[in-house]
Amino acid sequence: MNLTEFNQSDLCVHFSCPKRSVSLAVYILLYVCSAAVILLTVCGNLFIIISVFHFKQLHTPTNMLVLSLAMSDFLVGIFLMPLLLIWTIESCWIFGRVLCSIYWLFSGLLITSSYTIAQIAVDRYLTLSNPFLYMNIVSVRITCVVIVFNWCVVLGYTIAFLYGNGNFKSSVLCPGECFLFLNEVWSVIDLVLSFICPLSVIIIFYILVFVIAKKHVTAIKELNNHTWCKTQKISSQSMKSERKAAKVLGILVSVFLVCLFPYFICSLLANVIELHMETFGKVLIIIHLNSTINPFIYALFYPWFRRCIKLIITLQIFQTDSALINILS
C-alpha cells in the first residue's frame, strides 16, 4: 500500500504551496506526458476488461484473475494517477480534505493488485502441477467468489488501516498537503500484509512453476525423440501453452516487484533517515506505473489480446454473435 509517513507534530510547517520553478514549456510538457500515461493506463486495461467480458473463449478461471488485475489497474488509472501526477507536478495538494481521504482509501487498490498477482501464481502452479484436478475443481464461479472475497478483505483492511491511524477522525489539514498518519505498529502490519505475505506467495509458487515448466521441457524433448501420435502432439502443444503462460507470469511478477521495491525500501529508510516528500512522490509514481505496463505485457506476448484490440477498435464486437468469434486460433 502506498504510504507517506509524517508525524503529527511536524504538520503545517509550510502553509503555502511552493512557487513553480520550471519554465512554462516544461510545465506543459509534464502535463502532456501525464495525460498520455493516464490515457494509456485507462485504455490498455479497458481493452483487457472488455475482451474478457465479451469473448466467451476467455471466460476461464485464469482470465477472471487477469480481469481482476485489469480492474484494479483501471481504477488506479482513473482515480489515483490523475491526483498523484497533479500533486507531483504542482508540489501541492489542491484537491481538499475529502479527496485526500478518498485518495488514500483507493490506494488499497495497490494491495488488491499484489494479492491478485499472488493468486495468478497459485493458479498457474495448480494448472501445471495437476491439470485434471484443476479442471474438475476450479471453475469460473469459484474463482469469481475468491476474487470478490479478496476485494472485500482488502477494502476492509484499508478502512481499518486508515481508521486505526486516525486518518478519518483527524481534524488537521494543512494547506497544500495530503497527510497519511502512520504509527509504528501499523507500519509493521502494513509491511507484512501488503508486501511480505503476497511477495512470499509469489516467489514460492513461481519457483514451483519454474521447476514444473523445466520438467515439461524435458518431457517435450523426449516426445520429439519418438514417433508422434495425435495424443502426444496435443500433450506437447498443451505443455508449450502452459510454459508460455508461466513465462508471461514471470515477466508480470518481475515488473511488479521492480515497481514495488523502491517504495518499501524508502518506507524502511524513513525511520532511519529523513526523506523528502519529493522522494516519496517519485516512488509512488513508479508503483502506479505498474498499472500502465501490465497491458503492454499482454499485448506483447498474447496474440489473442492483439486480436481483441483489433475487433474492439473496428467495432466488430457489436456484430451479432461476435462474442463467439474464435480468437485463440
C-alpha positions as CSV (number, residue, x, y, z in Angstrom):
1,M,0.0,0.0,0.0
2,N,1.4,3.4,-0.9
3,L,2.1,5.3,2.2
4,T,3.7,8.7,3.1
5,E,4.9,8.9,6.6
6,F,4.6,12.0,8.7
7,N,4.5,12.8,12.4
8,Q,1.6,15.0,13.5
9,S,4.0,17.2,15.4
10,D,5.5,18.2,12.0
11,L,2.3,19.2,10.4
12,C,1.6,22.7,8.9
13,V,5.2,23.8,8.8
14,H,4.5,25.1,5.3
15,F,1.2,26.9,4.9
16,S,1.5,27.7,1.2
17,C,2.5,25.8,-1.9
18,P,5.9,26.5,-3.3
19,K,6.0,28.5,-6.5
20,R,6.6,26.6,-9.7
21,S,10.4,26.7,-10.5
22,V,10.2,25.2,-14.0
23,S,9.6,27.0,-17.3
24,L,6.2,27.1,-18.9
25,A,7.2,24.8,-21.7
26,V,8.5,22.1,-19.2
27,Y,5.3,22.6,-17.1
28,I,3.1,22.0,-20.2
29,L,5.2,19.0,-21.2
30,L,4.8,17.4,-17.8
31,Y,1.0,17.7,-18.0
32,V,1.0,16.3,-21.6
33,C,3.2,13.3,-20.6
34,S,1.0,12.8,-17.5
35,A,-2.2,12.8,-19.6
36,A,-0.6,10.3,-22.0
37,V,0.4,7.9,-19.2
38,I,-3.1,8.1,-17.7
39,L,-4.7,7.6,-21.2
40,L,-2.5,4.5,-21.8
41,T,-3.3,3.1,-18.4
42,V,-7.0,3.5,-18.7
43,C,-7.3,2.4,-22.4
44,G,-4.9,-0.5,-22.0
45,N,-6.7,-2.0,-19.0
46,L,-10.1,-1.2,-20.5
47,F,-9.2,-3.3,-23.6
48,I,-8.5,-6.2,-21.2
49,I,-11.7,-5.8,-19.3
50,I,-13.8,-5.6,-22.5
51,S,-12.0,-8.6,-24.0
52,V,-12.5,-10.9,-21.1
53,F,-16.1,-9.8,-20.5
54,H,-17.2,-10.0,-24.2
55,F,-15.5,-13.1,-25.7
56,K,-16.8,-16.4,-24.5
57,Q,-13.5,-18.2,-25.1
58,L,-11.8,-16.0,-22.5
59,H,-14.3,-17.0,-19.7
60,T,-11.7,-19.1,-17.9
61,P,-10.7,-19.1,-14.2
62,T,-7.2,-17.7,-15.0
63,N,-8.7,-14.9,-17.2
64,M,-11.0,-14.0,-14.3
65,L,-7.9,-13.2,-12.3
66,V,-6.5,-11.3,-15.2
67,L,-9.8,-9.4,-15.3
68,S,-9.5,-8.6,-11.5
69,L,-6.0,-7.3,-12.0
70,A,-7.1,-5.2,-15.0
71,M,-10.0,-3.8,-13.0
72,S,-7.7,-2.6,-10.1
73,D,-5.2,-1.2,-12.6
74,F,-8.0,0.6,-14.5
75,L,-9.3,2.2,-11.2
76,V,-5.7,3.2,-10.4
77,G,-5.6,5.0,-13.7
78,I,-8.9,6.7,-13.3
79,F,-8.8,7.7,-9.6
80,L,-5.2,7.6,-8.3
81,M,-2.9,8.6,-11.2
82,P,-4.5,12.0,-12.0
83,L,-4.4,13.1,-8.4
84,L,-0.9,11.8,-7.8
85,L,0.6,13.3,-11.0
86,I,-1.0,16.7,-10.5
87,W,0.1,16.6,-6.8
88,T,3.7,15.9,-8.0
89,I,3.8,18.5,-10.8
90,E,2.3,21.2,-8.6
91,S,4.3,20.1,-5.5
92,C,1.0,20.9,-3.8
93,W,-2.3,19.1,-2.9
94,I,-5.0,21.2,-4.4
95,F,-8.0,18.9,-4.0
96,G,-9.0,19.4,-0.4
97,R,-9.6,17.1,2.6
98,V,-12.3,14.9,1.2
99,L,-10.4,13.8,-1.9
100,C,-7.3,13.3,0.2
101,S,-9.2,10.7,2.3
102,I,-10.6,9.2,-0.9
103,Y,-7.1,9.0,-2.4
104,W,-5.7,7.1,0.5
105,L,-8.8,4.8,0.6
106,F,-8.4,3.9,-3.1
107,S,-4.7,3.3,-2.5
108,G,-5.9,-0.1,-1.3
109,L,-6.2,-1.0,-5.0
110,L,-2.4,-1.5,-5.0
111,I,-2.8,-4.2,-2.3
112,T,-5.5,-5.8,-4.4
113,S,-3.0,-5.9,-7.3
114,S,-0.4,-7.6,-5.2
115,Y,-2.8,-10.3,-3.9
116,T,-4.2,-10.9,-7.4
117,I,-0.8,-11.5,-8.8
118,A,-0.2,-13.9,-6.0
119,Q,-3.4,-15.7,-6.9
120,I,-2.4,-15.9,-10.5
121,A,0.9,-17.5,-9.4
122,V,-1.1,-20.1,-7.4
123,D,-3.4,-20.6,-10.3
124,R,-0.5,-21.3,-12.7
125,Y,1.0,-23.7,-10.3
126,L,-2.2,-25.7,-9.9
127,T,-2.7,-25.7,-13.7
128,L,0.8,-27.1,-14.3
129,S,1.1,-29.5,-11.4
130,N,-2.3,-31.3,-11.7
131,P,-4.3,-30.1,-14.8
132,F,-7.0,-32.7,-14.5
133,L,-7.7,-32.0,-10.8
134,Y,-7.6,-28.3,-11.6
135,M,-10.2,-28.6,-14.4
136,N,-12.5,-30.6,-12.1
137,I,-12.3,-28.4,-9.0
138,V,-11.5,-24.8,-10.1
139,S,-14.4,-23.1,-12.0
140,V,-15.1,-19.6,-13.2
141,R,-17.8,-19.3,-10.4
142,I,-15.4,-20.4,-7.7
143,T,-12.7,-18.0,-9.0
144,C,-15.1,-15.1,-9.0
145,V,-16.1,-15.8,-5.4
146,V,-12.4,-15.8,-4.4
147,I,-11.9,-12.5,-6.3
148,V,-14.9,-10.9,-4.6
149,F,-13.6,-12.1,-1.2
150,N,-10.2,-10.7,-2.0
151,W,-11.6,-7.3,-2.8
152,C,-13.8,-7.2,0.3
153,V,-10.9,-8.2,2.6
154,V,-8.6,-5.5,1.0
155,L,-11.3,-2.9,1.4
156,G,-11.9,-3.8,5.0
157,Y,-8.2,-3.8,5.7
158,T,-7.8,-0.4,4.1
159,I,-10.6,1.1,6.1
160,A,-9.3,-0.4,9.3
161,F,-5.8,0.8,8.5
162,L,-6.9,4.4,7.9
163,Y,-9.2,4.4,10.9
164,G,-6.7,2.8,13.2
165,N,-4.2,5.5,12.4
166,G,-6.7,8.3,12.9
167,N,-6.8,9.4,9.3
168,F,-10.7,9.6,9.3
169,K,-11.1,11.5,12.6
170,S,-8.2,13.9,12.4
171,S,-9.3,17.5,12.0
172,V,-5.9,18.8,10.9
173,L,-5.3,19.5,7.3
174,C,-2.5,21.8,6.2
175,P,-3.0,23.8,3.0
176,G,-1.3,22.1,0.1
177,E,-0.7,18.8,1.9
178,C,-2.3,15.4,2.0
179,F,-1.0,13.6,5.0
180,L,-1.3,9.9,5.9
181,F,-0.8,9.4,9.6
182,L,1.0,6.1,10.3
183,N,2.2,4.8,13.7
184,E,5.0,2.2,14.1
185,V,2.7,-0.7,14.9
186,W,0.6,-0.2,11.7
187,S,3.7,0.4,9.6
188,V,4.9,-3.1,10.6
189,I,1.4,-4.6,10.0
190,D,1.2,-3.0,6.6
191,L,4.6,-4.1,5.6
192,V,3.8,-7.7,6.4
193,L,0.3,-7.9,5.0
194,S,0.7,-5.8,1.9
195,F,4.2,-6.7,0.9
196,I,5.8,-9.7,2.7
197,C,2.8,-12.1,2.5
198,P,1.9,-11.7,-1.2
199,L,5.6,-11.5,-2.1
200,S,6.3,-14.8,-0.3
201,V,3.4,-16.5,-2.1
202,I,4.5,-15.1,-5.4
203,I,8.2,-16.2,-5.0
204,I,7.4,-19.7,-3.6
205,F,4.8,-20.6,-6.2
206,Y,6.7,-19.1,-9.1
207,I,9.7,-21.2,-8.2
208,L,7.4,-24.2,-8.2
209,V,6.0,-23.2,-11.6
210,F,9.6,-22.8,-12.9
211,V,10.5,-26.3,-11.7
212,I,7.5,-27.9,-13.3
213,A,8.0,-26.0,-16.5
214,K,11.6,-27.3,-16.7
215,K,10.2,-30.9,-16.3
216,H,7.8,-30.2,-19.2
217,V,10.7,-29.1,-21.3
218,T,12.3,-32.4,-20.7
219,A,9.1,-34.3,-21.5
220,I,8.7,-32.4,-24.8
221,K,12.3,-33.2,-25.8
222,E,11.6,-36.9,-25.0
223,L,8.5,-36.8,-27.2
224,N,10.5,-35.3,-30.0
225,N,12.8,-38.3,-30.0
226,H,9.9,-40.7,-30.6
227,T,7.2,-41.2,-33.3
228,W,4.4,-38.7,-32.6
229,C,0.9,-39.8,-32.3
230,K,-2.1,-37.4,-32.2
231,T,-2.3,-37.6,-28.4
232,Q,1.4,-36.8,-28.0
233,K,1.0,-33.7,-30.3
234,I,-1.9,-32.4,-28.2
235,S,0.1,-33.0,-25.0
236,S,3.1,-31.2,-26.3
237,Q,1.1,-28.3,-27.5
238,S,-0.6,-28.1,-24.1
239,M,2.7,-28.1,-22.3
240,K,4.1,-25.3,-24.6
241,S,1.0,-23.2,-23.9
242,E,1.3,-23.6,-20.2
243,R,5.1,-22.8,-20.3
244,K,4.3,-19.7,-22.2
245,A,1.7,-18.7,-19.6
246,A,4.3,-19.3,-16.9
247,K,6.8,-17.1,-18.8
248,V,4.3,-14.3,-19.0
249,L,3.6,-14.7,-15.3
250,G,7.3,-14.4,-14.6
251,I,7.5,-11.1,-16.5
252,L,4.4,-9.8,-14.8
253,V,5.8,-10.7,-11.4
254,S,9.2,-9.2,-12.2
255,V,7.8,-5.9,-13.4
256,F,5.5,-5.8,-10.3
257,L,8.5,-6.3,-7.9
258,V,10.7,-3.8,-9.7
259,C,7.9,-1.2,-9.3
260,L,7.1,-2.1,-5.7
261,F,10.6,-2.5,-4.1
262,P,11.6,1.2,-4.2
263,Y,8.6,2.2,-2.0
264,F,9.2,-0.3,0.7
265,I,12.9,0.5,0.7
266,C,12.0,4.1,1.2
267,S,9.4,3.2,3.8
268,L,12.0,1.3,5.8
269,L,14.6,4.0,5.4
270,A,12.1,6.7,6.6
271,N,12.6,5.5,10.2
272,V,16.4,5.9,9.8
273,I,17.0,9.0,7.7
274,E,14.8,11.9,6.7
275,L,13.2,11.6,3.3
276,H,11.6,14.5,1.5
277,M,8.1,14.4,0.1
278,E,9.5,14.8,-3.4
279,T,11.3,11.4,-3.0
280,F,8.2,9.7,-1.8
281,G,6.2,11.2,-4.7
282,K,8.7,9.8,-7.3
283,V,8.5,6.4,-5.6
284,L,4.7,6.5,-5.6
285,I,4.7,7.3,-9.4
286,I,6.9,4.1,-10.0
287,I,4.3,2.0,-8.2
288,H,1.4,3.4,-10.2
289,L,3.3,2.9,-13.5
290,N,3.0,-0.9,-12.9
291,S,-0.7,-0.4,-13.8
292,T,0.4,1.2,-17.1
293,I,2.9,-1.6,-18.0
294,N,0.7,-4.6,-17.4
295,P,-1.5,-4.3,-20.6
296,F,1.6,-3.9,-22.7
297,I,2.9,-7.3,-21.3
298,Y,-0.3,-9.0,-22.5
299,A,-0.2,-7.2,-25.9
300,L,3.4,-8.3,-26.4
301,F,3.1,-11.9,-25.5
302,Y,-0.6,-12.8,-26.3
303,P,-1.8,-12.8,-29.9
304,W,-5.4,-13.2,-28.7
305,F,-5.2,-9.9,-26.9
306,R,-4.0,-8.1,-30.0
307,R,-6.9,-9.7,-32.0
308,C,-9.3,-8.5,-29.3
309,I,-7.9,-5.0,-29.6
310,K,-8.4,-5.0,-33.3
311,L,-12.0,-6.3,-33.0
312,I,-12.8,-3.6,-30.4
313,I,-11.3,-0.7,-32.3
314,T,-13.0,-1.7,-35.5
315,L,-16.3,-2.1,-33.6
316,Q,-16.8,-5.7,-34.7
317,I,-17.7,-6.6,-31.2
318,F,-21.1,-5.0,-31.9
319,Q,-21.9,-7.5,-34.6
320,T,-24.2,-10.4,-34.0
321,D,-22.6,-13.4,-32.3
322,S,-19.3,-11.5,-32.1
323,A,-18.8,-13.0,-28.6
324,L,-18.4,-16.4,-30.2
325,I,-15.5,-15.4,-32.5
326,N,-12.6,-17.7,-32.3
327,I,-9.7,-15.5,-31.1
328,L,-7.4,-18.2,-29.8
329,S,-6.6,-20.0,-33.0
